[in-house]
Amino acid sequence: MSGKPQDLKPRTKAFALRVIRMYSKLPKNDTVAQVLGKQVLRSGTSVGANYREASRGRFKAEFISKIGDCLKEIEETEYWLELLVDSGRVSATKMAELLDETRQLIAILTTIDKRSKGGF
């Protein structure tokens, strides 16, 4: 990754597809797995949509607001993924790569958020 914000469009879309694939592998007869999975499906797929909206922002305030939405959604995604692991629904080993990508996106979006607010 070159660090340019536009690189996040394909990366957040790929992330959403990984979340979709993870959800599709959850046991259909496990109510807890399905409830947690639907939460992560919603938040994990919205990161890229919000990022696209941010990149189309007409004003700095609009961009900052949408990046904030991205950050909220990716942090929520991390929470649901951790619950899937901590509840024993998904092994830590199987979830490791997706959690790592989640945490990388949190770091990137946090940096973008701080820089866009003049925090650097």
Secondary structure, DSSP 8 states (H G I E B T S, - for coil): --S-GGGHHHHHHHHHHHHHHHHHTS-TT-HHHHHHHHHHHHHHHHHHHHHHHHHT-SSHHHHHHHHHHHHHHHHHHHHHHHHHHHTTSS-HHHHHHHHHHHHHHHHHHHHHHHHHTT--
